């Protein structure tokens, strides 16, 4: 039987990564909330994409993702 690997992740502060209509990432050096003392958009994108790649999933459900996208 085939296995399916899926995950659920509540990625905090995702709204702070985007601006505009249609939404686009803010400039990479913009300071935003995050798990580090000083976070930029580039830091958050690298952190989030790194974790997603490490999980090696077929499906990922983002809980409380951005509500403006």
N, C-alpha and C positions, 0 to 999 in steps of 0.2 A: 504494500500500500504506500502511495506517495505521501510525503509529509509537506505540509505548508507551514512556513514560519511567518508569524505575524506579530506585530507589537502595537502597544498603545503608549503614547507619550504626551504628557501635558507640557508643552514647550512654553515656559513662562515668558512674558514680555514680548511676544511676537508682534503685537500691534506697533510697537515702537520701531520696528525695522522698516516699515513702509510709509509712503506718503503719496499724495496725488490721486487722480482719478483718470485713467485706471491706475491702481496701486503699483508702485515701483519701489525697489529698495532705495533708501536714503543714501546719500553720499557715504562712501566707505569709512571716512574718518569721523563721522558723526558719533558723538557720545550717546550711549543708550544704557538702559538698565540691563543688568545681567548678573551672572554669578561671580564675576571678578570685581575687584575694587574699581577698576577703570575699564569699561567695555566700549568698543566701537562696533559699528555695523560689521566691518570686516572680521572682527573677533567673533561676534555672534554667529555669522554665517559659517566661519571655519569650524567653530565648536559644534553647531547643529549638524552640518554636513558630515563632519568627522564621526559623530556618534551614529548617524544614520548609516553611514558606510560600514562602520564596525559591527552594527547589528546584523547585517547581511540578511534582510527580510524580503519576503515576497510581497508583503502588504504592511503598511504602517498607517494607523489611525492617529491623527493629531487631535487631541482633546483640547478644547479652549484655544484653538488656533486663531489666527487673525480674523476679526469680524468685519474688517473693511475690505477684504479681498473677494 
